[in-house]
Amino acid sequence: MSQTLNNRNLNSSFLSCGGLGCGLTEMIFGLLHSYSKLPNWFQFADRDVIFTHQGRCAIALICQLLHIGSGDEVLVPAYNCGTEIDPFVWAGAKVIFYRVDNRAIIDMEDIFSRVTPSTRMIYVTHYFGWPQEISELAHWCKKRKVYLLEDCALSLFSEGPNNTIGRIGDAAIYSFPKSLPVPDGGALSLIKNILHENIKIRPSRHPRIFLNSLPLIKQNFLHKNKFWQHFIFFHKLLLRSWLAKSKSQDCEIRPMVPNHYFDEKKLDWSMSRLSKGIISTTNADKIVETRRRNYQHLYNSLINIAALHPLFDDLPNHVCPLSFPVLVKDRNRWCKILNFNGILTYEWWAGYHRGFDWGVFPEARYLKNNLLTFPVHQSLDVSHMEYIAKCVKLIAERSNN
């Protein structure tokens, strides 16, 4: 199957469906508001919140604050990026996987079967904005004095039933660049009075904050200036970095890329002024509305395509989707063709953290090897969703020929 979709109507309506974008004006406005209070989001109400440079820094930080290290065990889901595991490894804790099924739902019975007297923490991930049902687990952990940490990096603005996501556990971590057009930023949210020491976080001194902002400006320009996308020069400019990233190894157990491992030098860095300013001007309700509209449009357009299977069967009222996750065969080819045609898709969490036995978790390997994501974020509109659906349908048709 050729990477190019040689369809005159399709090529004439080429659109950039890339990552999140942020205009230069919004960045300047954000810097001017960098000393403003951050939004009063429900996730942080009545919580102690520490803002960090990255989400993984928040995980390493809570290990320090709760004195989790050598001799302690932490249970984590087998379906993971690897980035969230490494801070526990760095802290010296023993990381133990538990089962997640092939629809990304955690297995409670498997969690309970793996608990030992050395278990200090259970880590739960809310995938792509859909909440796990952990009320029973939270009660169990509280009774046995085991910490429960919620990973909400993929679920910013998802509320969960009764506004519970990120608020059931003892703590929750967030990673803002996954949902917002910011160059950095994470957060550790804790229940009140869980800590008995002061935390010192110094301002981020990352020299690449400005450089990391340039792709956000480029994406904003491409999303809002569709006229230029008809010119082959801009097409090639757009694809240069995407196609380079899409090169991958054709192996089932692919190593995690080096920059996904934890860098302890960034442990005590705070979120940058630029990111703080952009977040302080964020309209959460508008983001939720746009993401849900885009997701539902794609779902309605693609639900009857046999070549792909949405990871989730519905869109509950309380969910703010991070993306549109689907399961496909020959994912690497799908990803390359979609990227070539201006749609930024990821071989989601394809890398495997070194040093762990993945053989006993076939469902996690299935997800890591077959799941890709379509963008539905707030920088895109319905015309982008229609373009994505048109490309996907053509690829599916030609896959069957």
TORKOL-4160 file (C-alpha; in steps of 0.2 Angstrom, whole numbers, padded with zeros to 4 digits, m for minus):
401
<pt num="1" X="0000" Y="0000" Z="0000"/>
<pt num="2" X="0007" Y="0017" Z="m0005"/>
<pt num="3" X="0010" Y="0030" Z="0008"/>
<pt num="4" X="0002" Y="0043" Z="m0003"/>
<pt num="5" X="m0017" Y="0042" Z="m0005"/>
<pt num="6" X="m0018" Y="0046" Z="m0024"/>
<pt num="7" X="m0035" Y="0053" Z="m0024"/>
<pt num="8" X="m0037" Y="0070" Z="m0032"/>
<pt num="9" X="m0051" Y="0076" Z="m0021"/>
<pt num="10" X="m0042" Y="0071" Z="m0005"/>
<pt num="11" X="m0025" Y="0079" Z="m0010"/>
<pt num="12" X="m0034" Y="0095" Z="m0015"/>
<pt num="13" X="m0041" Y="0096" Z="0003"/>
<pt num="14" X="m0025" Y="0092" Z="0012"/>
<pt num="15" X="m0026" Y="0098" Z="0030"/>
<pt num="16" X="m0013" Y="0098" Z="0044"/>
<pt num="17" X="m0020" Y="0088" Z="0058"/>
<pt num="18" X="m0005" Y="0089" Z="0069"/>
<pt num="19" X="m0002" Y="0092" Z="0088"/>
<pt num="20" X="m0008" Y="0106" Z="0099"/>
<pt num="21" X="m0004" Y="0123" Z="0094"/>
<pt num="22" X="m0002" Y="0140" Z="0103"/>
<pt num="23" X="m0001" Y="0157" Z="0094"/>
<pt num="24" X="0013" Y="0169" Z="0098"/>
<pt num="25" X="0000" Y="0182" Z="0104"/>
<pt num="26" X="m0007" Y="0169" Z="0117"/>
<pt num="27" X="0011" Y="0165" Z="0123"/>
<pt num="28" X="0015" Y="0184" Z="0126"/>
<pt num="29" X="m0002" Y="0186" Z="0134"/>
<pt num="30" X="0002" Y="0170" Z="0145"/>
<pt num="31" X="0019" Y="0177" Z="0150"/>
<pt num="32" X="0010" Y="0194" Z="0156"/>
<pt num="33" X="m0001" Y="0183" Z="0167"/>
<pt num="34" X="0012" Y="0171" Z="0173"/>
<pt num="35" X="0010" Y="0178" Z="0191"/>
<pt num="36" X="m0009" Y="0176" Z="0191"/>
<pt num="37" X="m0017" Y="0162" Z="0201"/>
<pt num="38" X="m0019" Y="0146" Z="0192"/>
<pt num="39" X="m0037" Y="0141" Z="0187"/>
<pt num="40" X="m0048" Y="0134" Z="0201"/>
<pt num="41" X="m0050" Y="0117" Z="0193"/>
<pt num="42" X="m0060" Y="0104" Z="0203"/>
<pt num="43" X="m0046" Y="0092" Z="0203"/>
<pt num="44" X="m0036" Y="0104" Z="0214"/>
<pt num="45" X="m0049" Y="0109" Z="0226"/>
<pt num="46" X="m0045" Y="0106" Z="0244"/>
<pt num="47" X="m0029" Y="0098" Z="0239"/>
<pt num="48" X="m0010" Y="0102" Z="0242"/>
<pt num="49" X="m0003" Y="0105" Z="0224"/>
<pt num="50" X="0015" Y="0105" Z="0219"/>
<pt num="51" X="0019" Y="0110" Z="0201"/>
<pt num="52" X="0034" Y="0102" Z="0193"/>
<pt num="53" X="0043" Y="0103" Z="0177"/>
<pt num="54" X="0037" Y="0086" Z="0171"/>
<pt num="55" X="0024" Y="0073" Z="0176"/>
<pt num="56" X="0038" Y="0060" Z="0179"/>
<pt num="57" X="0046" Y="0072" Z="0192"/>
<pt num="58" X="0030" Y="0072" Z="0202"/>
<pt num="59" X="0031" Y="0053" Z="0203"/>
<pt num="60" X="0049" Y="0054" Z="0209"/>
<pt num="61" X="0044" Y="0068" Z="0221"/>
<pt num="62" X="0031" Y="0058" Z="0230"/>
<pt num="63" X="0043" Y="0044" Z="0232"/>
<pt num="64" X="0054" Y="0056" Z="0241"/>
<pt num="65" X="0040" Y="0063" Z="0251"/>
<pt num="66" X="0033" Y="0047" Z="0257"/>
<pt num="67" X="0050" Y="0039" Z="0259"/>
<pt num="68" X="0047" Y="0025" Z="0246"/>
<pt num="69" X="0063" Y="0016" Z="0241"/>
<pt num="70" X="0073" Y="0001" Z="0244"/>
<pt num="71" X="0063" Y="m0013" Z="0252"/>
<pt num="72" X="0047" Y="m0006" Z="0246"/>
<pt num="73" X="0035" Y="m0013" Z="0233"/>
<pt num="74" X="0025" Y="m0003" Z="0221"/>
<pt num="75" X="0011" Y="m0011" Z="0210"/>
<pt num="76" X="0009" Y="m0003" Z="0193"/>
<pt num="77" X="m0002" Y="m0007" Z="0178"/>
<pt num="78" X="0007" Y="m0018" Z="0165"/>
<pt num="79" X="0000" Y="m0007" Z="0151"/>
<pt num="80" X="0011" Y="0008" Z="0153"/>
<pt num="81" X="0022" Y="0020" Z="0144"/>
<pt num="82" X="0038" Y="0016" Z="0154"/>
<pt num="83" X="0041" Y="0034" Z="0158"/>
<pt num="84" X="0030" Y="0033" Z="0174"/>
<pt num="85" X="0039" Y="0017" Z="0180"/>
<pt num="86" X="0057" Y="0024" Z="0179"/>
<pt num="87" X="0055" Y="0036" Z="0194"/>
<pt num="88" X="0050" Y="0021" Z="0205"/>
<pt num="89" X="0065" Y="0012" Z="0199"/>
<pt num="90" X="0076" Y="0027" Z="0202"/>
<pt num="91" X="0069" Y="0028" Z="0220"/>
<pt num="92" X="0075" Y="0010" Z="0223"/>
<pt num="93" X="0058" Y="0003" Z="0225"/>
<pt num="94" X="0053" Y="m0014" Z="0218"/>
<pt num="95" X="0041" Y="m0012" Z="0203"/>
<pt num="96" X="0028" Y="m0026" Z="0201"/>
<pt num="97" X="0016" Y="m0026" Z="0186"/>
<pt num="98" X="m0002" Y="m0031" Z="0188"/>
<pt num="99" X="m0014" Y="m0036" Z="0174"/>
<pt num="100" X="m0024" Y="m0024" Z="0162"/>
<pt num="101" X="m0036" Y="m0032" Z="0150"/>
<pt num="102" X="m0036" Y="m0028" Z="0131"/>
<pt num="103" X="m0048" Y="m0014" Z="0134"/>
<pt num="104" X="m0037" Y="m0005" Z="0146"/>
<pt num="105" X="m0047" Y="m0010" Z="0162"/>
<pt num="106" X="m0037" Y="m0014" Z="0177"/>
<pt num="107" X="m0039" Y="m0031" Z="0185"/>
<pt num="108" X="m0044" Y="m0029" Z="0203"/>
<pt num="109" X="m0042" Y="m0048" Z="0208"/>
<pt num="110" X="m0024" Y="m0048" Z="0200"/>
<pt num="111" X="m0020" Y="m0032" Z="0210"/>
<pt num="112" X="m0025" Y="m0040" Z="0227"/>
<pt num="113" X="m0016" Y="m0056" Z="0223"/>
<pt num="114" X="0000" Y="m0047" Z="0221"/>
<pt num="115" X="0000" Y="m0037" Z="0237"/>
<pt num="116" X="0013" Y="m0042" Z="0250"/>
<pt num="117" X="0018" Y="m0035" Z="0267"/>
<pt num="118" X="0031" Y="m0024" Z="0257"/>
<pt num="119" X="0018" Y="m0016" Z="0246"/>
<pt num="120" X="0018" Y="0003" Z="0250"/>
<pt num="121" X="0009" Y="0010" Z="0235"/>
<pt num="122" X="m0003" Y="0005" Z="0221"/>
<pt num="123" X="m0003" Y="0015" Z="0205"/>
<pt num="124" X="m0018" Y="0017" Z="0194"/>
<pt num="125" X="m0019" Y="0025" Z="0177"/>
<pt num="126" X="m0034" Y="0033" Z="0169"/>
<pt num="127" X="m0031" Y="0030" Z="0151"/>
<pt num="128" X="m0036" Y="0043" Z="0138"/>
<pt num="129" X="m0048" Y="0052" Z="0149"/>
<pt num="130" X="m0059" Y="0036" Z="0154"/>
<pt num="131" X="m0059" Y="0033" Z="0173"/>
<pt num="132" X="m0055" Y="0017" Z="0181"/>
<pt num="133" X="m0068" Y="0011" Z="0194"/>
<pt num="134" X="m0057" Y="0012" Z="0210"/>
<pt num="135" X="m0069" Y="0016" Z="0224"/>
<pt num="136" X="m0067" Y="m0002" Z="0231"/>
<pt num="137" X="m0048" Y="m0001" Z="0229"/>
<pt num="138" X="m0047" Y="0015" Z="0238"/>
<pt num="139" X="m0057" Y="0008" Z="0253"/>
<pt num="140" X="m0046" Y="m0007" Z="0253"/>
<pt num="141" X="m0030" Y="0003" Z="0252"/>
<pt num="142" X="m0035" Y="0015" Z="0266"/>
<pt num="143" X="m0040" Y="0000" Z="0278"/>
<pt num="144" X="m0022" Y="m0007" Z="0275"/>
<pt num="145" X="m0013" Y="0009" Z="0275"/>
<pt num="146" X="m0007" Y="0007" Z="0257"/>
<pt num="147" X="m0005" Y="0023" Z="0247"/>
<pt num="148" X="m0016" Y="0024" Z="0231"/>
<pt num="149" X="m0008" Y="0035" Z="0217"/>
<pt num="150" X="m0019" Y="0040" Z="0202"/>
<pt num="151" X="m0011" Y="0044" Z="0186"/>
<pt num="152" X="m0021" Y="0058" Z="0178"/>
<pt num="153" X="m0008" Y="0063" Z="0165"/>
<pt num="154" X="m0020" Y="0057" Z="0151"/>
<pt num="155" X="m0036" Y="0063" Z="0159"/>
<pt num="156" X="m0035" Y="0082" Z="0163"/>
<pt num="157" X="m0053" Y="0089" Z="0164"/>
<pt num="158" X="m0061" Y="0072" Z="0165"/>
<pt num="159" X="m0072" Y="0072" Z="0180"/>
<pt num="160" X="m0076" Y="0054" Z="0183"/>
<pt num="161" X="m0093" Y="0049" Z="0191"/>
<pt num="162" X="m0097" Y="0062" Z="0205"/>
<pt num="163" X="m0081" Y="0072" Z="0201"/>
<pt num="164" X="m0070" Y="0058" Z="0208"/>
<pt num="165" X="m0056" Y="0056" Z="0195"/>
<pt num="166" X="m0039" Y="0062" Z="0203"/>
<pt num="167" X="m0048" Y="0064" Z="0220"/>
<pt num="168" X="m0051" Y="0046" Z="0226"/>
<pt num="169" X="m0033" Y="0042" Z="0229"/>
<pt num="170" X="m0020" Y="0049" Z="0242"/>
<pt num="171" X="m0012" Y="0058" Z="0227"/>
<pt num="172" X="m0013" Y="0061" Z="0209"/>
<pt num="173" X="m0001" Y="0066" Z="0195"/>
<pt num="174" X="m0003" Y="0077" Z="0180"/>
<pt num="175" X="0006" Y="0081" Z="0164"/>
<pt num="176" X="0000" Y="0097" Z="0156"/>
<pt num="177" X="0008" Y="0096" Z="0138"/>
<pt num="178" X="m0002" Y="0080" Z="0134"/>
<pt num="179" X="m0018" Y="0091" Z="0135"/>
<pt num="180" X="m0013" Y="0109" Z="0134"/>
<pt num="181" X="m0002" Y="0119" Z="0122"/>
<pt num="182" X="0013" Y="0122" Z="0134"/>
<pt num="183" X="0031" Y="0117" Z="0133"/>
<pt num="184" X="0032" Y="0109" Z="0150"/>
<pt num="185" X="0023" Y="0107" Z="0166"/>
<pt num="186" X="0017" Y="0093" Z="0178"/>
<pt num="187" X="0008" Y="0093" Z="0195"/>
<pt num="188" X="0007" Y="0082" Z="0211"/>
<pt num="189" X="m0010" Y="0084" Z="0220"/>
<pt num="190" X="m0011" Y="0077" Z="0237"/>
<pt num="191" X="m0024" Y="0075" Z="0250"/>
<pt num="192" X="m0023" Y="0088" Z="0264"/>
<pt num="193" X="m0011" Y="0085" Z="0278"/>
<pt num="194" X="m0003" Y="0069" Z="0271"/>
<pt num="195" X="0014" Y="0078" Z="0271"/>
<pt num="196" X="0024" Y="0083" Z="0287"/>
<pt num="197" X="0038" Y="0093" Z="0279"/>
<pt num="198" X="0040" Y="0108" Z="0268"/>
<pt num="199" X="0044" Y="0106" Z="0249"/>
<pt num="200" X="0056" Y="0117" Z="0240"/>
<pt num="201" X="0054" Y="0118" Z="0221"/>
<pt num="202" X="0065" Y="0130" Z="0212"/>
<pt num="203" X="0060" Y="0139" Z="0196"/>
<pt num="204" X="0063" Y="0129" Z="0180"/>
<pt num="205" X="0080" Y="0133" Z="0172"/>
<pt num="206" X="0077" Y="0122" Z="0157"/>
<pt num="207" X="0086" Y="0132" Z="0143"/>
<pt num="208" X="0075" Y="0124" Z="0129"/>
<pt num="209" X="0059" Y="0131" Z="0136"/>
<pt num="210" X="0058" Y="0143" Z="0121"/>
<pt num="211" X="0064" Y="0131" Z="0108"/>
<pt num="212" X="0051" Y="0118" Z="0115"/>
<pt num="213" X="0038" Y="0132" Z="0111"/>
<pt num="214" X="0042" Y="0134" Z="0093"/>
<pt num="215" X="0033" Y="0118" Z="0087"/>
<pt num="216" X="0017" Y="0125" Z="0096"/>
<pt num="217" X="0018" Y="0141" Z="0086"/>
<pt num="218" X="0021" Y="0131" Z="0070"/>
<pt num="219" X="0006" Y="0120" Z="0073"/>
<pt num="220" X="m0005" Y="0135" Z="0077"/>
<pt num="221" X="0000" Y="0143" Z="0061"/>
<pt num="222" X="m0004" Y="0127" Z="0051"/>
<pt num="223" X="m0021" Y="0124" Z="0059"/>
<pt num="224" X="m0027" Y="0141" Z="0056"/>
<pt num="225" X="m0019" Y="0145" Z="0039"/>
<pt num="226" X="m0026" Y="0131" Z="0028"/>
<pt num="227" X="m0023" Y="0140" Z="0012"/>
<pt num="228" X="m0004" Y="0137" Z="0014"/>
<pt num="229" X="m0007" Y="0118" Z="0016"/>
<pt num="230" X="m0011" Y="0117" Z="m0003"/>
<pt num="231" X="0008" Y="0121" Z="m0007"/>
<pt num="232" X="0020" Y="0106" Z="m0009"/>
<pt num="233" X="0033" Y="0116" Z="0000"/>
<pt num="234" X="0023" Y="0117" Z="0016"/>
<pt num="235" X="0018" Y="0099" Z="0014"/>
<pt num="236" X="0036" Y="0094" Z="0015"/>
<pt num="237" X="0040" Y="0106" Z="0029"/>
<pt num="238" X="0026" Y="0099" Z="0039"/>
<pt num="239" X="0031" Y="0081" Z="0036"/>
<pt num="240" X="0049" Y="0081" Z="0038"/>
<pt num="241" X="0049" Y="0079" Z="0057"/>
<pt num="242" X="0034" Y="0068" Z="0057"/>
<pt num="243" X="0041" Y="0055" Z="0045"/>
<pt num="244" X="0058" Y="0055" Z="0054"/>
<pt num="245" X="0049" Y="0051" Z="0071"/>
<pt num="246" X="0038" Y="0037" Z="0062"/>
<pt num="247" X="0054" Y="0027" Z="0058"/>
<pt num="248" X="0053" Y="0012" Z="0070"/>
<pt num="249" X="0060" Y="m0005" Z="0072"/>
<pt num="250" X="0049" Y="m0020" Z="0066"/>
<pt num="251" X="0050" Y="m0030" Z="0082"/>
<pt num="252" X="0037" Y="m0034" Z="0095"/>
<pt num="253" X="0047" Y="m0029" Z="0110"/>
<pt num="254" X="0054" Y="m0012" Z="0105"/>
<pt num="255" X="0066" Y="m0003" Z="0118"/>
<pt num="256" X="0059" Y="0013" Z="0126"/>
<pt num="257" X="0068" Y="0029" Z="0119"/>
<pt num="258" X="0082" Y="0036" Z="0130"/>
<pt num="259" X="0073" Y="0053" Z="0134"/>
<pt num="260" X="0058" Y="0044" Z="0142"/>
<pt num="261" X="0069" Y="0039" Z="0157"/>
<pt num="262" X="0069" Y="0050" Z="0172"/>
<pt num="263" X="0082" Y="0063" Z="0174"/>
<pt num="264" X="0085" Y="0067" Z="0192"/>
<pt num="265" X="0093" Y="0084" Z="0188"/>
<pt num="266" X="0075" Y="0090" Z="0185"/>
<pt num="267" X="0067" Y="0083" Z="0201"/>
<pt num="268" X="0066" Y="0100" Z="0210"/>
<pt num="269" X="0062" Y="0111" Z="0194"/>
<pt num="270" X="0045" Y="0119" Z="0194"/>
<pt num="271" X="0034" Y="0123" Z="0179"/>
<pt num="272" X="0040" Y="0137" Z="0168"/>
<pt num="273" X="0033" Y="0154" Z="0169"/>
<pt num="274" X="0027" Y="0152" Z="0151"/>
<pt num="275" X="0017" Y="0137" Z="0155"/>
<pt num="276" X="0010" Y="0144" Z="0171"/>
<pt num="277" X="0004" Y="0159" Z="0161"/>
<pt num="278" X="m0004" Y="0149" Z="0147"/>
<pt num="279" X="m0013" Y="0138" Z="0160"/>
<pt num="280" X="m0019" Y="0153" Z="0170"/>
<pt num="281" X="m0029" Y="0159" Z="0154"/>
<pt num="282" X="m0036" Y="0141" Z="0149"/>
<pt num="283" X="m0054" Y="0139" Z="0147"/>
<pt num="284" X="m0057" Y="0122" Z="0152"/>
<pt num="285" X="m0075" Y="0121" Z="0148"/>
<pt num="286" X="m0072" Y="0126" Z="0130"/>
<pt num="287" X="m0058" Y="0113" Z="0129"/>
<pt num="288" X="m0069" Y="0099" Z="0135"/>
<pt num="289" X="m0083" Y="0104" Z="0123"/>
<pt num="290" X="m0072" Y="0104" Z="0108"/>
<pt num="291" X="m0063" Y="0088" Z="0112"/>
<pt num="292" X="m0080" Y="0079" Z="0115"/>
<pt num="293" X="m0087" Y="0086" Z="0099"/>
<pt num="294" X="m0072" Y="0080" Z="0089"/>
<pt num="295" X="m0071" Y="0063" Z="0097"/>
<pt num="296" X="m0090" Y="0060" Z="0094"/>
<pt num="297" X="m0089" Y="0066" Z="0076"/>
<pt num="298" X="m0074" Y="0053" Z="0072"/>
<pt num="299" X="m0083" Y="0040" Z="0082"/>
<pt num="300" X="m0099" Y="0042" Z="0071"/>
<pt num="301" X="m0089" Y="0042" Z="0055"/>
<pt num="302" X="m0078" Y="0027" Z="0059"/>
<pt num="303" X="m0088" Y="0015" Z="0069"/>
<pt num="304" X="m0093" Y="0004" Z="0055"/>
<pt num="305" X="m0075" Y="0002" Z="0048"/>
<pt num="306" X="m0070" Y="m0016" Z="0050"/>
<pt num="307" X="m0051" Y="m0013" Z="0049"/>
<pt num="308" X="m0051" Y="m0003" Z="0065"/>
<pt num="309" X="m0059" Y="m0005" Z="0082"/>
<pt num="310" X="m0061" Y="0010" Z="0094"/>
<pt num="311" X="m0054" Y="0006" Z="0111"/>
<pt num="312" X="m0070" Y="0012" Z="0120"/>
<pt num="313" X="m0088" Y="0009" Z="0115"/>
<pt num="314" X="m0095" Y="0025" Z="0121"/>
<pt num="315" X="m0091" Y="0043" Z="0127"/>
<pt num="316" X="m0098" Y="0045" Z="0145"/>
<pt num="317" X="m0104" Y="0063" Z="0150"/>
<pt num="318" X="m0089" Y="0065" Z="0162"/>
<pt num="319" X="m0075" Y="0061" Z="0150"/>
<pt num="320" X="m0064" Y="0073" Z="0141"/>
<pt num="321" X="m0055" Y="0062" Z="0128"/>
<pt num="322" X="m0036" Y="0064" Z="0126"/>
<pt num="323" X="m0037" Y="0057" Z="0108"/>
<pt num="324" X="m0047" Y="0044" Z="0098"/>
<pt num="325" X="m0038" Y="0027" Z="0102"/>
<pt num="326" X="m0040" Y="0013" Z="0090"/>
<pt num="327" X="m0034" Y="m0005" Z="0088"/>
<pt num="328" X="m0027" Y="m0010" Z="0070"/>
<pt num="329" X="m0017" Y="m0023" Z="0062"/>
<pt num="330" X="m0001" Y="m0017" Z="0054"/>
<pt num="331" X="0000" Y="m0002" Z="0065"/>
<pt num="332" X="0017" Y="0004" Z="0058"/>
<pt num="333" X="0010" Y="0006" Z="0041"/>
<pt num="334" X="m0006" Y="0015" Z="0046"/>
<pt num="335" X="0004" Y="0027" Z="0056"/>
<pt num="336" X="0016" Y="0031" Z="0042"/>
<pt num="337" X="0003" Y="0033" Z="0029"/>
<pt num="338" X="m0008" Y="0045" Z="0040"/>
<pt num="339" X="0007" Y="0055" Z="0045"/>
<pt num="340" X="0012" Y="0057" Z="0027"/>
<pt num="341" X="m0005" Y="0064" Z="0023"/>
<pt num="342" X="m0004" Y="0077" Z="0037"/>
<pt num="343" X="m0012" Y="0067" Z="0051"/>
<pt num="344" X="m0001" Y="0066" Z="0067"/>
<pt num="345" X="m0004" Y="0048" Z="0074"/>
<pt num="346" X="0006" Y="0039" Z="0087"/>
<pt num="347" X="0011" Y="0021" Z="0089"/>
<pt num="348" X="0005" Y="0024" Z="0107"/>
<pt num="349" X="0017" Y="0018" Z="0120"/>
<pt num="350" X="0027" Y="0007" Z="0108"/>
<pt num="351" X="0043" Y="0007" Z="0118"/>
<pt num="352" X="0046" Y="m0006" Z="0133"/>
<pt num="353" X="0055" Y="m0001" Z="0148"/>
<pt num="354" X="0071" Y="m0012" Z="0150"/>
<pt num="355" X="0073" Y="m0024" Z="0164"/>
<pt num="356" X="0055" Y="m0031" Z="0165"/>
<pt num="357" X="0047" Y="m0047" Z="0160"/>
<pt num="358" X="0033" Y="m0043" Z="0148"/>
<pt num="359" X="0030" Y="m0062" Z="0144"/>
<pt num="360" X="0016" Y="m0064" Z="0157"/>
<pt num="361" X="0006" Y="m0049" Z="0151"/>
<pt num="362" X="m0001" Y="m0053" Z="0134"/>
<pt num="363" X="m0015" Y="m0040" Z="0135"/>
<pt num="364" X="m0003" Y="m0026" Z="0139"/>
<pt num="365" X="0009" Y="m0031" Z="0124"/>
<pt num="366" X="m0007" Y="m0032" Z="0113"/>
<pt num="367" X="m0011" Y="m0014" Z="0117"/>
<pt num="368" X="0007" Y="m0008" Z="0116"/>
<pt num="369" X="0009" Y="m0016" Z="0099"/>
<pt num="370" X="m0008" Y="m0012" Z="0090"/>
<pt num="371" X="m0015" Y="0004" Z="0097"/>
<pt num="372" X="m0013" Y="0021" Z="0088"/>
<pt num="373" X="m0022" Y="0037" Z="0091"/>
<pt num="374" X="m0030" Y="0050" Z="0081"/>
<pt num="375" X="m0030" Y="0068" Z="0086"/>
<pt num="376" X="m0046" Y="0076" Z="0093"/>
<pt num="377" X="m0038" Y="0091" Z="0103"/>
<pt num="378" X="m0045" Y="0108" Z="0104"/>
<pt num="379" X="m0034" Y="0116" Z="0090"/>
<pt num="380" X="m0044" Y="0106" Z="0078"/>
<pt num="381" X="m0061" Y="0108" Z="0071"/>
<pt num="382" X="m0075" Y="0098" Z="0062"/>
<pt num="383" X="m0066" Y="0100" Z="0045"/>
<pt num="384" X="m0051" Y="0092" Z="0052"/>
<pt num="385" X="m0061" Y="0077" Z="0059"/>
<pt num="386" X="m0069" Y="0075" Z="0041"/>
<pt num="387" X="m0052" Y="0075" Z="0033"/>
<pt num="388" X="m0046" Y="0062" Z="0046"/>
<pt num="389" X="m0061" Y="0051" Z="0043"/>
<pt num="390" X="m0059" Y="0052" Z="0024"/>
<pt num="391" X="m0041" Y="0047" Z="0025"/>
<pt num="392" X="m0045" Y="0032" Z="0037"/>
<pt num="393" X="m0059" Y="0026" Z="0025"/>
<pt num="394" X="m0047" Y="0026" Z="0010"/>
<pt num="395" X="m0034" Y="0017" Z="0019"/>
<pt num="396" X="m0046" Y="0004" Z="0025"/>
<pt num="397" X="m0053" Y="0001" Z="0008"/>
<pt num="398" X="m0036" Y="m0001" Z="0000"/>
<pt num="399" X="m0030" Y="m0013" Z="0014"/>
<pt num="400" X="m0045" Y="m0024" Z="0009"/>
<pt num="401" X="m0040" Y="m0024" Z="m0010"/>
